[in-house]
Amino acid sequence: MNCLSNDEVVHVKENGIEYIQFKRLLEYEDRITHCFTLKPLDFKIENNNNKVLNEYDKICKALEIDSKNLYRPSQTHSNNVKCVNDEEPGIYTKEFQEVDGLITDKTDKILSLTFADCTPLFFFEPVKNVIGNIHSGWRGTYQEIAKTAVRKFVTDYGVNVKDLICVIGPSICGKCFEVDEEIAKQFADKFNEANGFRNIVKKFDNKNKYLIDTELINRVILNREGLSNKNIISCGLCTKCFSAYMHSVREDGEKAGRNTALIMLK
Ligand SMILES: [Zn+2]
């Protein structure tokens, strides 16, 4: 297979730059720009920030947006979600420390978060014209950052949750995400059947390994917060299963790069 396109996803390849877009968000192409980048683009910040800035220039050029308007928070697996208003854009600027989710109703603000197995949540609310970009790794999922985000859409922007669309981007799937007994137990205790969850934690083998379906947990959280099932869209792509295309910490180890999710109101 040399293409990730499916019922929900369009795989774009132009001039050596590859990314995916979601059909549900492309319906609003006149109002929002978005993508999830693919290899070889790599947004991991190490010693050489210039390399990452160059990567942003490439993807922004492909999307015909200005990389100067980029907001990238320093993600720490928190459940902190922050609204973007008129702060200075940039990478890890002081207003956006320890932030794992961004929301805005302002145009020309590129909300940018990075991922390598964690769950990206792209939000769009077409009535009030509000977008969000949320990083829900297993820690963020455990802390229900999706719930924090949805409530912020309601309290800060007066959004009706029935109008809110969430596309769940590529993340490690429920067949690939192995955890040890301690983490499995935390999840099983919090998201248990008595609370209406099903099959979120599964025993994997006889070596005390378990599998967790973080996408499913996020779906249930979003559904409980009032989003309609038809407005919660899974892209059907696992970063580890498709690690030839996407950076995956579980597949590539500590040297893994980072994919970036971008969304902007035009
Ligand atoms: Zn997988």
Residues whose N, C-alpha, C, O or C-beta is under 5 A from the ligand:
A	BS01	ZN	C173 C176 C238 K240 C241
